[in-house]
Amino acid sequence: MQTAHDIPLQVTSENSGSERRITPSWSIAQLKTKLEPVTGVPPSAQKLSLRLPNQPEIALEAADEENMQLARFPLQAYAEIHVHDTRPSSARANLTNVADVTKYVMPAETYSTLPDTVLAWKKANKLGRFDPHAPDIEKKKIEGGWSEVEERAIATSKRCRLGTDDTRRGTVAFVGEVAEIPGLKGPWVGIVLDEPVGRNDGSIGGKRYFECGQKRGVFARPERVEVGDWGILMEEDLGKEMEEI
């Protein structure tokens, strides 16, 4: 229960931080008991310190903590009480690592029946795969991709660059569909880059499409590939580029 003498203080620990009202008539032992549900640290493992602005840290401890009142310490409004956990790391609860926390995954069948979802909105507005014209739209996109390949004269063994980026030149090593790229049908152009500025080694999703070193392979859409008489980048060319950055 709040009294006229309660003092607002910041209580911090390794895994928590919050404002709490502290009653100076409490003993250190009482304070530790009240801080356990706040910090998760049992009283026996708490080492308390008072942090005041521009002053050395003050240990909140005493030989008789059951009777030593907090009023004996220079408590100030909005100062900080830090709770240090003296237990070994192996004995502490890891409250920041969520990797081992069991997560709920909603079944697709359940999600598809809910009314207020993105899926329901797409269904109601006939968007994406729910558009009755979606198959025709996808077919046109695929045909457009192959038209780009033909118009740009993209073929294996030809020299090229990605867009207008002169630092990403290479040789076309593959032209075709890549099933391992989900939801994106149509042609992809696999390129062996002159320099290791790519994304892969010619394989994707465990399937190899062409051979090259690490970071020298990249898959791009035809509209991003410019075929031409692009020479192989020399180290001195890259040095000039670096000098201009």
Solvent accessible surface area in square Angstrom, and as a share of the most:
residue,aa,sasa,rsa
1,M,230,1.03
2,Q,117,0.52
3,T,63,0.36
4,A,104,0.81
5,H,137,0.61
6,D,15,0.08
7,I,35,0.18
8,P,15,0.09
9,L,0,0.00
10,Q,64,0.28
11,V,1,0.00
12,T,33,0.19
13,S,15,0.10
14,E,127,0.57
15,N,58,0.30
16,S,39,0.25
17,G,56,0.54
18,S,35,0.22
19,E,88,0.39
20,R,102,0.37
21,R,106,0.39
22,I,3,0.02
23,T,15,0.09
24,P,22,0.14
25,S,66,0.43
26,W,50,0.18
27,S,7,0.04
28,I,0,0.00
29,A,20,0.15
30,Q,88,0.39
31,L,0,0.00
32,K,23,0.10
33,T,82,0.48
34,K,90,0.38
35,L,4,0.02
36,E,67,0.30
37,P,115,0.72
38,V,35,0.20
39,T,9,0.05
40,G,46,0.45
41,V,8,0.05
42,P,34,0.22
43,P,44,0.27
44,S,114,0.74
45,A,6,0.05
46,Q,9,0.04
47,K,112,0.47
48,L,3,0.02
49,S,13,0.08
50,L,0,0.00
51,R,91,0.33
52,L,11,0.05
53,P,89,0.56
54,N,161,0.82
55,Q,87,0.39
56,P,113,0.71
57,E,101,0.45
58,I,50,0.25
59,A,45,0.35
60,L,1,0.01
61,E,97,0.44
62,A,28,0.22
63,A,121,0.93
64,D,71,0.37
65,E,43,0.19
66,E,125,0.56
67,N,111,0.57
68,M,54,0.24
69,Q,84,0.37
70,L,0,0.00
71,A,62,0.48
72,R,183,0.67
73,F,31,0.13
74,P,67,0.42
75,L,24,0.12
76,Q,79,0.35
77,A,60,0.47
78,Y,134,0.51
79,A,6,0.05
80,E,42,0.19
81,I,0,0.00
82,H,36,0.16
83,V,2,0.01
84,H,88,0.39
85,D,12,0.06
86,T,74,0.43
87,R,60,0.22
88,P,91,0.57
89,S,90,0.58
90,S,112,0.72
91,A,55,0.43
92,R,75,0.27
93,A,65,0.50
94,N,101,0.52
95,L,111,0.55
96,T,103,0.60
97,N,73,0.38
98,V,93,0.53
99,A,78,0.60
100,D,130,0.68
101,V,84,0.48
102,T,131,0.76
103,K,124,0.53
104,Y,165,0.63
105,V,122,0.70
106,M,75,0.34
107,P,67,0.42
108,A,77,0.60
109,E,128,0.57
110,T,58,0.34
111,Y,78,0.30
112,S,49,0.32
113,T,105,0.61
114,L,64,0.32
115,P,107,0.67
116,D,135,0.70
117,T,26,0.15
118,V,97,0.56
119,L,28,0.14
120,A,23,0.18
121,W,144,0.50
122,K,79,0.33
123,K,86,0.36
124,A,82,0.63
125,N,75,0.38
126,K,120,0.51
127,L,70,0.35
128,G,52,0.50
129,R,187,0.68
130,F,52,0.22
131,D,34,0.18
132,P,92,0.58
133,H,115,0.51
134,A,21,0.17
135,P,92,0.58
136,D,82,0.43
137,I,80,0.40
138,E,72,0.32
139,K,123,0.52
140,K,143,0.60
141,K,147,0.62
142,I,39,0.20
143,E,90,0.40
144,G,34,0.33
145,G,12,0.11
146,W,102,0.36
147,S,48,0.31
148,E,51,0.23
149,V,16,0.09
150,E,142,0.64
151,E,139,0.62
152,R,86,0.31
153,A,52,0.40
154,I,9,0.05
155,A,43,0.33
156,T,76,0.44
157,S,94,0.61
158,K,79,0.33
159,R,50,0.18
160,C,0,0.00
161,R,36,0.13
162,L,2,0.01
163,G,28,0.27
164,T,120,0.70
165,D,57,0.30
166,D,53,0.27
167,T,44,0.26
168,R,48,0.17
169,R,44,0.16
170,G,0,0.00
171,T,43,0.25
172,V,2,0.01
173,A,36,0.28
174,F,37,0.16
175,V,38,0.22
176,G,9,0.08
177,E,89,0.40
178,V,5,0.03
179,A,92,0.71
180,E,56,0.25
181,I,26,0.13
182,P,114,0.72
183,G,80,0.77
184,L,87,0.43
185,K,120,0.51
186,G,1,0.01
187,P,1,0.01
188,W,24,0.08
189,V,0,0.00
190,G,0,0.00
191,I,1,0.00
192,V,43,0.25
193,L,3,0.01
194,D,23,0.12
195,E,35,0.16
196,P,73,0.46
197,V,70,0.40
198,G,10,0.10
199,R,193,0.70
200,N,28,0.14
201,D,25,0.13
202,G,0,0.00
203,S,25,0.16
204,I,47,0.24
205,G,70,0.67
206,G,83,0.80
207,K,105,0.45
208,R,102,0.37
209,Y,37,0.14
210,F,15,0.06
211,E,132,0.59
212,C,29,0.17
213,G,37,0.36
214,Q,134,0.60
215,K,115,0.49
216,R,82,0.30
217,G,0,0.00
218,V,5,0.03
219,F,21,0.09
220,A,2,0.02
221,R,53,0.19
222,P,1,0.01
223,E,88,0.40
224,R,116,0.43
225,V,0,0.00
226,E,62,0.28
227,V,39,0.23
228,G,30,0.29
229,D,151,0.78
230,W,55,0.19
231,G,42,0.40
232,I,115,0.58
233,L,16,0.08
234,M,101,0.45
235,E,144,0.65
236,E,104,0.47
237,D,50,0.26
238,L,43,0.21
239,G,31,0.30
240,K,126,0.53
241,E,75,0.33
242,M,131,0.58
243,E,146,0.65
244,E,141,0.63
245,I,167,0.85
